[in-house]
Amino acid sequence: MRLSLTTWNINSVRLRIDLVAKFLKSARPEVLCLQETKCIDDAFPLKRFKRLGYEHIALNGQKGYHGVAIVSKIPFESKDIRTFCDKVDSRHISVSFGDKAGIARPLVLHNFYVPAGGDIPDPLVNEKFDHKLRFLDEMTACEPLHPRGEDRHILVGDLNVAPHENDVWSHKQLLKVVSHTPVETEKLKAALEAGEWIDVARDRIPMSEKVYTWWSYRSADWTVGDRGRRLDHIWVSRALKDAVQDFRILRDARSWERPSDHVPVTVTLEV
């Protein structure tokens, strides 16, 4: 079975539901993971997704901020929500797929929205940055995020860290900018290594190539200078490394009307 899965920080699902519909009608992934849905679960546009063929929906939302969701054409076996840093702030949801979806061997999917971290990269004076670092540490220590052997796990989301030199438009100029500071990149790499995860983008695209998924709203024309960062990630466990068939970043979505500052990132696997 081929499974196409997209992750997208939508920056308000209700505001951009027409963009989501446009994407789903075109790309038609089996599963869509959203971050920054910015609405309580009761306000999530369930009917619109169901009309589009996505009848299976897992939500972890809150009013105005954060929020994650997984919408799917195929049914879940189970759903789970984890909290980090003793905060109930809607930054994680996971589901598992199995017999109900026609998948013989269990498949676990985690969807994350890691704290952005504010503007000052100093945990002593910026509580948001301190929260981000603690969140990444807890991800590293989290046993369910340590797939081993034949465990078939996928971790996606806006992880709010661009870990490698060519994941940002200027490594030198962004070394002291939140999302690319050494302490953040080291902690994200630690989480990757603790779970023995495969970073799909960098497994398929040479480290020498620039890769971005986010461009700031602060630039009037995001294409000028192409000042992007790779903040959105898809990781797979070692058991799924050879299952990856395709990987795509839809840069054009950044030019859609009233876009998110992030674009959809899609992986296709043979599961």
GIQUIRA-V83701 format. One record per pair of residues at least 4 apart in sequence whose C-alpha atoms are under 6 Angstrom apart, sorted by sequence separation. I is the first residue (numbers start at 1). GAP is how many residues later the second one is. D is the distance in Angstrom with one decimal. If there is no record, write none. Layout:
i=I gap=GAP d=D
i=I gap=GAP d=D
This chain:
i=13 gap=4 d=5.4
i=23 gap=4 d=5.8
i=24 gap=4 d=4.8
i=50 gap=4 d=4.8
i=99 gap=4 d=5.3
i=122 gap=4 d=5.8
i=131 gap=4 d=6.0
i=138 gap=4 d=5.9
i=147 gap=4 d=5.4
i=182 gap=4 d=5.9
i=190 gap=4 d=5.9
i=199 gap=4 d=6.0
i=201 gap=4 d=5.8
i=236 gap=4 d=6.0
i=49 gap=5 d=5.2
i=50 gap=5 d=4.7
i=62 gap=5 d=5.9
i=83 gap=5 d=6.0
i=98 gap=5 d=4.7
i=99 gap=5 d=5.9
i=162 gap=5 d=5.4
i=175 gap=5 d=5.7
i=176 gap=5 d=5.4
i=192 gap=5 d=5.2
i=254 gap=5 d=5.8
i=61 gap=6 d=4.2
i=98 gap=6 d=6.0
i=123 gap=6 d=5.2
i=165 gap=6 d=5.2
i=175 gap=6 d=4.9
i=60 gap=7 d=5.8
i=123 gap=7 d=4.2
i=60 gap=8 d=5.4
i=98 gap=8 d=4.9
i=97 gap=9 d=5.8
i=59 gap=10 d=4.6
i=82 gap=10 d=5.9
i=97 gap=10 d=5.1
i=118 gap=10 d=5.5
i=253 gap=10 d=5.7
i=58 gap=11 d=5.6
i=81 gap=11 d=5.9
i=96 gap=11 d=5.5
i=117 gap=11 d=4.7
i=118 gap=11 d=6.0
i=58 gap=12 d=5.1
i=81 gap=12 d=4.6
i=96 gap=12 d=4.3
i=117 gap=12 d=4.1
i=57 gap=13 d=5.7
i=80 gap=13 d=5.9
i=95 gap=13 d=6.0
i=215 gap=13 d=4.6
i=250 gap=13 d=6.0
i=57 gap=14 d=4.5
i=80 gap=14 d=5.1
i=95 gap=14 d=5.4
i=214 gap=14 d=5.5
i=250 gap=14 d=5.6
i=56 gap=15 d=5.8
i=79 gap=15 d=5.7
i=94 gap=15 d=5.4
i=117 gap=15 d=5.4
i=214 gap=15 d=5.4
i=56 gap=16 d=5.1
i=79 gap=16 d=4.3
i=94 gap=16 d=4.3
i=212 gap=16 d=5.2
i=249 gap=16 d=4.6
i=54 gap=17 d=5.9
i=78 gap=17 d=5.5
i=94 gap=17 d=6.0
i=115 gap=17 d=5.2
i=162 gap=17 d=5.8
i=212 gap=17 d=4.6
i=213 gap=17 d=4.8
i=248 gap=17 d=5.8
i=54 gap=18 d=4.9
i=78 gap=18 d=5.4
i=93 gap=18 d=5.4
i=161 gap=18 d=4.4
i=162 gap=18 d=5.4
i=212 gap=18 d=4.1
i=248 gap=18 d=5.2
i=54 gap=19 d=4.5
i=56 gap=19 d=5.7
i=77 gap=19 d=5.4
i=92 gap=19 d=5.7
i=160 gap=19 d=5.9
i=247 gap=19 d=5.7
i=41 gap=20 d=5.3
i=76 gap=20 d=5.7
i=77 gap=20 d=5.3
i=92 gap=20 d=4.7
i=247 gap=20 d=4.5
i=40 gap=21 d=4.7
i=76 gap=21 d=5.0
i=91 gap=21 d=5.6
i=246 gap=21 d=5.6
i=39 gap=22 d=5.7
i=40 gap=22 d=4.2
i=91 gap=22 d=4.8
i=163 gap=22 d=4.6
i=246 gap=22 d=5.0
i=39 gap=23 d=5.3
i=40 gap=23 d=5.0
i=67 gap=23 d=4.8
i=245 gap=23 d=5.4
i=5 gap=24 d=5.5
i=12 gap=24 d=6.0
i=13 gap=24 d=4.8
i=39 gap=24 d=4.7
i=67 gap=24 d=6.0
i=244 gap=24 d=6.0
i=245 gap=24 d=5.2
i=4 gap=25 d=4.7
i=7 gap=25 d=6.0
i=9 gap=25 d=5.5
i=11 gap=25 d=5.0
i=12 gap=25 d=4.7
i=38 gap=25 d=6.0
i=39 gap=25 d=5.6
i=75 gap=25 d=6.0
i=244 gap=25 d=4.4
i=4 gap=26 d=5.4
i=5 gap=26 d=4.7
i=6 gap=26 d=4.8
i=7 gap=26 d=4.6
i=8 gap=26 d=5.1
i=9 gap=26 d=4.4
i=12 gap=26 d=5.1
i=38 gap=26 d=4.6
i=75 gap=26 d=5.4
i=243 gap=26 d=5.1
i=5 gap=27 d=5.9
i=7 gap=27 d=6.0
i=9 gap=27 d=5.8
i=38 gap=27 d=4.6
i=74 gap=27 d=5.3
i=243 gap=27 d=5.0
i=38 gap=28 d=5.4
i=38 gap=29 d=5.5
i=61 gap=29 d=5.5
i=36 gap=30 d=4.4
i=37 gap=30 d=4.9
i=60 gap=30 d=5.4
i=36 gap=31 d=4.9
i=37 gap=31 d=5.9
i=35 gap=32 d=5.9
i=35 gap=33 d=4.5
i=34 gap=34 d=5.5
i=200 gap=34 d=5.9
i=34 gap=35 d=5.2
i=200 gap=35 d=5.7
i=33 gap=36 d=5.8
i=199 gap=36 d=4.7
i=33 gap=37 d=4.5
i=198 gap=37 d=5.3
i=32 gap=38 d=5.8
i=197 gap=38 d=5.9
i=198 gap=38 d=5.2
i=32 gap=39 d=5.3
i=197 gap=39 d=5.6
i=31 gap=40 d=5.8
i=197 gap=40 d=4.9
i=31 gap=41 d=4.4
i=30 gap=42 d=5.7
i=30 gap=43 d=5.3
i=167 gap=43 d=5.9
i=109 gap=44 d=5.9
i=113 gap=44 d=5.9
i=116 gap=44 d=5.6
i=166 gap=44 d=4.7
i=167 gap=44 d=5.4
i=107 gap=45 d=5.1
i=108 gap=45 d=4.7
i=109 gap=45 d=4.8
i=110 gap=45 d=4.7
i=111 gap=45 d=5.1
i=112 gap=45 d=4.7
i=113 gap=45 d=5.1
i=114 gap=45 d=4.8
i=107 gap=46 d=5.8
i=109 gap=46 d=5.9
i=111 gap=46 d=5.4
i=113 gap=46 d=5.9
i=114 gap=46 d=6.0
i=215 gap=46 d=5.6
i=214 gap=47 d=5.6
i=147 gap=48 d=5.9
i=214 gap=48 d=4.4
i=146 gap=49 d=3.9
i=213 gap=49 d=5.7
i=145 gap=50 d=5.8
i=213 gap=50 d=5.6
i=140 gap=51 d=4.0
i=140 gap=54 d=5.9
i=121 gap=57 d=5.6
i=169 gap=58 d=5.0
i=169 gap=59 d=5.6
i=168 gap=60 d=5.9
i=168 gap=61 d=4.3
i=167 gap=62 d=5.5
i=167 gap=63 d=5.0
i=162 gap=68 d=5.0
i=162 gap=69 d=5.2
i=161 gap=70 d=5.2
i=160 gap=71 d=4.8
i=159 gap=72 d=5.9
i=158 gap=73 d=5.8
i=159 gap=73 d=5.9
i=158 gap=74 d=4.4
i=157 gap=75 d=5.6
i=157 gap=76 d=5.7
i=156 gap=77 d=5.5
i=35 gap=78 d=5.9
i=156 gap=78 d=4.5
i=155 gap=79 d=5.9
i=155 gap=80 d=5.0
i=154 gap=81 d=5.7
i=154 gap=82 d=4.5
i=153 gap=83 d=5.9
i=153 gap=84 d=5.3
i=152 gap=85 d=6.0
i=152 gap=87 d=5.7
i=150 gap=89 d=5.3
i=7 gap=150 d=5.8
i=11 gap=249 d=5.7
i=10 gap=250 d=5.5
i=9 gap=253 d=5.8
i=8 gap=256 d=4.7
i=7 gap=257 d=5.8
i=7 gap=258 d=5.4
i=6 gap=259 d=5.4
i=6 gap=260 d=4.2
i=5 gap=261 d=5.5
i=5 gap=262 d=5.4
i=4 gap=263 d=5.8
i=4 gap=264 d=4.2
i=3 gap=265 d=5.5
i=3 gap=266 d=5.2
i=2 gap=267 d=5.6
i=2 gap=268 d=4.5
i=1 gap=269 d=5.6
i=1 gap=270 d=5.3
